[in-house]
Amino acid sequence: MMVQAVITLDERADAVLTIVKGKYGLKNKSDAVNFVVSKFETELLEPELRPEFVERIRTIEKRGKFSHYKSLDRLRKEIENA
């Protein structure tokens, strides 16, 4: 489903969209807006995992595949102290 929107751009934003449109061979500024949004979508909505979190998970994985916990608090403590 496509949504239509009327937007107001300042001169600089319009110029940037024109450059994006030309640089990437897009048909129109609507395609340029969608392109720019898709670039920011991956950056904002799917951030990379922080290295320290990845290291914690790897440490837990080394101990074995499965662990049993009597409470969620015990699980939290193990993750925080990994």
LINCORNOR-V913903 format. One line per field, one symbol per residue. phi: phi as a letter, one per 40 degrees, with the letter a starting at -180 (. if undefined). psi: psi as a letter, one per 40 degrees, with the letter a starting at -180 (. if undefined). burial: + if it has 24 or more other C-alpha atoms within 12 Angstrom, else -. A space follows every 50 residues. Layout:
BEGIN
phi->???
psi->???
burial->???
END
This chain:
BEGIN
phi->.bbbabbbbcccccccccccdccbgccaccccccccccccdccccbcccc dccdcccccccccicbbbbcaccccdcccccc
psi->hhhiihihiidddddddddddddefididdddddddddddddddegiiii dddddddddddddidiihheiddddddddde.
burial->----------------++-+--------+--++----------------- --------------------------------
END
